[in-house]
Amino acid sequence: MKPTSTAQVSAAVLVVALTHGGCGAETEPGQLGDLTDGGGVSASSSGGGGSSSSGSSGGGSSSSGGSSGSNSGSSSGGADSGMLPGTIELGQAFPVSANSPANLSAVFGQAATNGGCVLAQAGGCVFYGCTPGTASYGDSAGTLKVTGSGGTFTGPATMTPSPRGFYESGSSSYLSAGQTLTVTASGGVVPAFGPQSVVLPPIPTLTAPTEFDIPTKSDLQVTWTGGQMGATFELKGGSGGQGSFACSWDATLGQGVVASSILVGLETNVGGWISYGQHATTSFAAGRYQIDLEALAFSTTTVVFQ
């Protein structure tokens, strides 16, 4: 199965990863949905080398990976009573091309709910009958600045919240596997934090499925190599506006199963896509916000669900 270099398809991965809330309008591949609502975003690239640092001004941080059979429909952070969730995602589609620069996005204070979208759950996978949406507004953390060291991206790339509190930037630069990415926030409703860092893992190799035709009436065996210790392997897909699914497993397992109950709602001959990859996570607290900083390496290909 050869990955497509179409940036429009790969952008859908970030939407599914960040939005596990109430049911919203269906988001086709290539649309950023609630994230693209006119926020002020700028990105610049400098030739100088970046530097990596750790620590936070809002609480301790820790690196964490996925767990076997983790539920993709759960929210990032906010598990502790009284804490609000937040997610910063720094994503890179592979293979890297002129059509696949880095995707940087964030949202804070969005308490995730299923909102009627979740129609099936099995073995670390969730099937959504509509595109999971978010609440109307996110909380501002002021200006976010992203820098990189040890790779192709140095930055800085800056993001400011849209009127609805969402952050999104299509940087003109590219992230490279193994480089350190560092984020700081000037502060707003969310207290200032950073520098907080995460290392972008390499793109894993998908060894099954290898065909473009994906059966929906039987379980789908998924295997991969190159899973990184502490990272989470993700498999996502959708088809022709009929919904989408998201799975996550410990990246070191090298295998997973997508149950037919997850796939059966996707049978169609139009618009099918699958995206796979792995992400590393640094979790930290800033005031009453529990924030996950994720670095995601992913690849997307078109398929037919039948």
C-alpha positions as CSV (number, residue, x, y, z in Angstrom):
1,M,0.0,0.0,0.0
2,K,1.6,3.2,-1.1
3,P,0.9,6.4,0.9
4,T,-0.5,9.3,-1.0
5,S,1.2,12.7,-0.9
6,T,-2.1,14.6,-0.9
7,A,-2.0,17.1,1.9
8,Q,-5.7,17.5,1.8
9,V,-6.3,13.9,2.9
10,S,-3.6,13.9,5.6
11,A,-5.1,17.0,7.3
12,A,-8.1,15.0,8.3
13,V,-5.9,13.1,10.8
14,L,-5.3,16.2,12.9
15,V,-9.0,16.9,13.1
16,V,-9.9,13.4,14.3
17,A,-7.0,13.5,16.8
18,L,-8.0,16.8,18.3
19,T,-11.8,16.7,18.2
20,H,-13.5,14.0,20.3
21,G,-16.4,16.1,21.4
22,G,-20.0,16.6,20.3
23,C,-21.3,15.7,16.9
24,G,-20.7,18.3,14.3
25,A,-20.9,18.6,10.5
26,E,-19.1,15.9,8.6
27,T,-15.5,17.0,7.8
28,E,-14.2,15.7,4.5
29,P,-10.5,15.0,4.1
30,G,-8.7,18.3,3.5
31,Q,-11.0,20.4,5.6
32,L,-10.0,21.5,9.1
33,G,-13.5,22.1,10.2
34,D,-13.7,24.0,13.5
35,L,-10.0,24.6,13.5
36,T,-10.1,26.9,10.5
37,D,-12.2,29.8,11.7
38,G,-10.2,32.9,11.0
39,G,-7.7,32.9,13.8
40,G,-4.5,34.9,13.5
41,V,-1.7,32.6,12.5
42,S,1.8,33.3,11.3
43,A,4.8,31.1,10.7
44,S,8.4,32.0,9.9
45,S,11.5,29.9,9.4
46,S,15.0,31.0,10.5
47,G,18.2,29.5,9.4
48,G,19.7,29.5,12.9
49,G,19.7,26.4,15.0
50,G,17.2,26.0,17.8
51,S,17.8,24.8,21.3
52,S,15.9,22.3,23.3
53,S,14.9,22.8,26.9
54,S,12.4,21.3,29.4
55,G,10.5,22.2,32.4
56,S,7.4,24.3,32.9
57,S,6.0,27.3,34.7
58,G,2.7,25.7,35.4
59,G,3.6,22.3,36.9
60,G,5.6,19.2,36.3
61,S,5.8,17.3,33.1
62,S,6.2,13.7,32.1
63,S,6.6,11.8,28.9
64,S,4.1,9.0,28.3
65,G,3.1,6.6,25.6
66,G,0.0,4.7,24.7
67,S,-1.3,1.6,26.4
68,S,-2.6,-1.6,24.8
69,G,-6.2,-1.3,23.9
70,S,-6.5,2.4,24.8
71,N,-9.7,4.0,23.8
72,S,-9.3,6.5,21.0
73,G,-12.5,8.2,22.0
74,S,-11.3,9.4,25.3
75,S,-10.1,13.0,25.8
76,S,-6.5,14.0,26.2
77,G,-5.8,15.1,29.7
78,G,-8.5,16.3,32.1
79,A,-8.7,12.9,33.8
80,D,-8.2,14.3,37.3
81,S,-11.2,15.8,39.0
82,G,-11.4,19.6,38.4
83,M,-8.7,19.6,35.6
84,L,-9.5,20.8,32.2
85,P,-8.0,19.1,29.1
86,G,-5.7,20.7,26.5
87,T,-4.0,19.3,23.4
88,I,-1.1,20.6,21.3
89,E,-0.4,18.6,18.2
90,L,2.6,18.9,16.0
91,G,2.1,16.7,13.0
92,Q,4.1,15.8,10.0
93,A,2.8,13.8,7.0
94,F,5.3,11.4,5.4
95,P,6.7,11.1,2.8
96,V,7.6,14.7,3.1
97,S,6.8,16.8,-0.1
98,A,6.0,20.3,-1.1
99,N,2.3,19.5,-0.4
100,S,2.9,18.2,3.1
101,P,4.4,20.9,5.4
102,A,4.0,20.6,9.2
103,N,0.6,20.9,10.7
104,L,0.5,22.7,14.1
105,S,-2.7,22.9,16.1
106,A,-4.0,23.3,19.7
107,V,-7.1,23.6,21.7
108,F,-7.6,24.1,25.5
109,G,-10.5,23.7,27.9
110,Q,-12.5,21.4,25.6
111,A,-14.2,18.8,27.8
112,A,-14.7,15.9,25.4
113,T,-18.0,14.2,25.1
114,N,-19.2,11.6,22.7
115,G,-22.1,13.7,21.7
116,G,-24.0,10.9,20.0
117,C,-21.2,10.3,17.4
118,V,-19.8,7.1,18.9
119,L,-21.8,4.2,17.5
120,A,-19.4,1.3,18.2
121,Q,-16.3,0.6,20.4
122,A,-14.1,-2.5,20.3
123,G,-10.5,-3.4,21.1
124,G,-9.0,0.1,21.2
125,C,-11.1,1.4,18.3
126,V,-14.1,3.7,18.1
127,F,-16.5,4.2,15.2
128,Y,-18.0,7.7,14.8
129,G,-21.3,8.0,12.9
130,C,-20.4,11.7,12.3
131,T,-17.3,13.7,12.6
132,P,-16.6,14.4,16.3
133,G,-16.8,18.1,17.0
134,T,-15.8,20.4,19.7
135,A,-17.6,22.8,22.0
136,S,-18.1,26.3,20.6
137,Y,-15.1,28.0,22.2
138,G,-11.7,27.1,23.5
139,D,-9.7,28.9,26.1
140,S,-6.8,31.2,25.1
141,A,-3.2,30.5,26.2
142,G,-2.0,33.6,24.5
143,T,0.6,33.3,21.8
144,L,2.1,29.8,21.3
145,K,5.6,29.6,19.9
146,V,7.0,26.4,18.4
147,T,10.7,25.9,17.8
148,G,12.8,22.9,16.8
149,S,16.3,21.6,17.1
150,G,18.2,18.7,15.7
151,G,16.3,18.6,12.4
152,T,14.9,20.4,9.4
153,F,12.5,22.6,11.4
154,T,13.9,25.4,13.5
155,G,11.1,28.0,13.6
156,P,9.9,29.9,15.3
157,A,6.3,29.3,14.2
158,T,3.8,31.3,16.2
159,M,0.0,30.7,16.7
160,T,-2.6,33.0,18.2
161,P,-6.1,31.9,19.0
162,S,-9.0,32.5,16.6
163,P,-12.1,34.3,18.0
164,R,-13.4,30.9,19.0
165,G,-10.2,30.0,20.8
166,F,-8.7,27.5,18.4
167,Y,-5.1,27.4,17.2
168,E,-4.0,26.2,13.8
169,S,-1.0,26.8,11.6
170,G,0.0,25.3,8.3
171,S,3.7,26.0,8.6
172,S,5.8,26.3,5.5
173,S,8.5,24.2,7.1
174,Y,8.9,20.5,7.7
175,L,9.4,18.4,10.8
176,S,11.9,15.6,10.7
177,A,11.9,12.4,12.8
178,G,14.1,12.5,15.9
179,Q,14.1,16.2,16.3
180,T,13.1,18.0,19.5
181,L,10.1,20.3,19.3
182,T,9.6,22.9,22.0
183,V,6.5,24.9,22.8
184,T,6.0,28.0,25.0
185,A,2.8,30.0,25.7
186,S,2.6,33.6,26.7
187,G,-0.5,32.9,28.8
188,G,-4.2,34.0,28.9
189,V,-7.0,32.1,30.5
190,V,-4.6,29.2,30.4
191,P,-1.5,30.3,32.5
192,A,1.8,30.8,30.7
193,F,3.8,27.6,30.3
194,G,7.0,26.3,28.8
195,P,9.3,25.6,27.5
196,Q,7.9,22.1,27.1
197,S,9.5,19.6,24.6
198,V,8.7,16.4,22.8
199,V,10.6,14.4,20.2
200,L,9.0,13.5,16.9
201,P,9.1,9.7,16.5
202,P,9.9,8.1,13.1
203,I,7.0,7.0,10.8
204,P,6.4,3.3,11.3
205,T,6.1,0.9,8.5
206,L,2.6,-0.6,7.9
207,T,3.0,-4.2,7.0
208,A,-0.7,-5.1,6.9
209,P,-3.1,-4.3,5.4
210,T,-1.2,-4.0,2.1
211,E,-4.1,-3.9,-0.3
212,F,-6.2,-0.9,-1.3
213,D,-9.5,-2.9,-0.8
214,I,-10.4,-3.1,2.8
215,P,-13.1,-5.7,3.8
216,T,-15.7,-4.4,6.2
217,K,-17.5,-7.7,7.0
218,S,-14.5,-9.3,8.7
219,D,-12.0,-8.2,11.3
220,L,-9.0,-6.3,9.9
221,Q,-5.6,-7.5,11.0
222,V,-3.1,-4.6,11.4
223,T,0.6,-5.1,11.7
224,W,3.5,-2.6,11.7
225,T,7.2,-2.3,12.4
226,G,9.3,0.5,13.8
227,G,7.1,1.2,16.8
228,Q,8.9,3.4,19.3
229,M,9.0,2.6,23.1
230,G,6.6,4.9,24.9
231,A,4.8,6.0,21.7
232,T,1.2,5.3,20.6
233,F,0.4,3.7,17.2
234,E,-2.7,5.3,15.5
235,L,-4.9,4.0,12.7
236,K,-7.7,6.2,11.4
237,G,-10.0,6.0,8.4
238,G,-13.2,7.2,6.9
239,S,-15.3,6.8,3.8
240,G,-17.5,9.0,1.7
241,G,-19.1,11.0,4.5
242,Q,-20.3,7.8,6.2
243,G,-18.4,8.3,9.4
244,S,-14.9,7.5,10.5
245,F,-13.0,5.3,13.0
246,A,-9.9,5.8,15.2
247,C,-7.8,3.2,16.8
248,S,-4.8,3.4,19.1
249,W,-2.4,0.8,20.5
250,D,1.0,0.7,22.3
251,A,3.4,1.2,19.4
252,T,5.7,-1.6,20.6
253,L,3.0,-4.2,20.2
254,G,3.4,-4.3,16.4
255,Q,-0.1,-5.5,15.9
256,G,-3.8,-4.8,16.4
257,V,-7.2,-5.8,15.2
258,V,-10.0,-3.6,13.9
259,A,-13.2,-5.4,14.6
260,S,-15.8,-5.8,11.8
261,S,-18.3,-3.9,14.0
262,I,-16.0,-0.8,13.6
263,L,-15.7,-1.2,9.8
264,V,-19.2,-2.3,8.8
265,G,-20.5,1.3,8.6
266,L,-17.9,2.3,6.0
267,E,-18.9,0.1,3.1
268,T,-18.8,2.3,0.0
269,N,-16.9,2.7,-3.3
270,V,-16.2,6.4,-2.9
271,G,-13.8,8.5,-0.9
272,G,-12.2,6.0,1.4
273,W,-8.9,6.8,3.2
274,I,-6.7,5.3,5.9
275,S,-4.1,7.1,7.9
276,Y,-1.5,5.5,10.2
277,G,1.4,6.7,12.3
278,Q,2.7,7.1,15.8
279,H,2.9,9.9,18.3
280,A,5.0,10.7,21.4
281,T,3.4,12.6,24.2
282,T,4.7,15.0,26.9
283,S,2.0,15.7,29.6
284,F,2.2,18.6,32.0
285,A,-0.1,20.8,34.0
286,A,-0.5,24.6,33.7
287,G,-2.8,25.8,36.4
288,R,-6.0,23.8,36.2
289,Y,-5.2,22.6,32.7
290,Q,-3.8,19.1,32.0
291,I,-2.1,19.4,28.7
292,D,-0.8,16.8,26.2
293,L,1.9,17.9,23.8
294,E,1.9,15.4,21.0
295,A,4.4,14.9,18.1
296,L,2.8,12.9,15.4
297,A,4.4,11.3,12.3
298,F,1.7,9.9,10.0
299,S,1.0,8.8,6.4
300,T,-2.3,8.6,4.5
301,T,-3.5,6.6,1.6
302,T,-6.7,6.2,-0.3
303,V,-8.6,2.9,-0.1
304,V,-11.9,1.3,-0.9
305,F,-14.0,-0.1,2.0
306,Q,-16.1,-3.0,0.7
